[in-house]
């Protein structure tokens, strides 16, 4: 007979009593500046400049690629405050 400390822990999605799968917690979709920043990091500088122009970010022509991505990631937050 197995001792209590020798019983293997159930893994997510393991079958519960009765043969049914145990529910697995769903991961929430991330949103906000951090998630948006990761999405923008895959764009080229030209694409970022185009997006920055469409939302009216001042000084975009002198910004680096990282600065453009950061500015774009934070545009929604500034507009919600107003």
C-alpha positions, 0 to 999 in steps of 0.5 A: 500500500502506498503512503500518503507522501508516495501518491503521485500528484495529479497533473492538469488535465488528468482524469478525475474519478469517473473517467472525466477530465479534470478542468484546467484553468484557462490562461487570461489573454494579456493586454496593455502596454507590455503585451502591445510592446511585444507585438510592436517589437516585431515591426520594422522602423518604417512600419512603426513610423507609419503607425506613429504618424497615424496616431499623431506621435510628435517627434517620431522622425527622430525616434529610434525603433525602440522609442517608437515601439514604446511610444506606440505602446503607451498611446492608448493609456494617455487617451483613456485619461482624458 
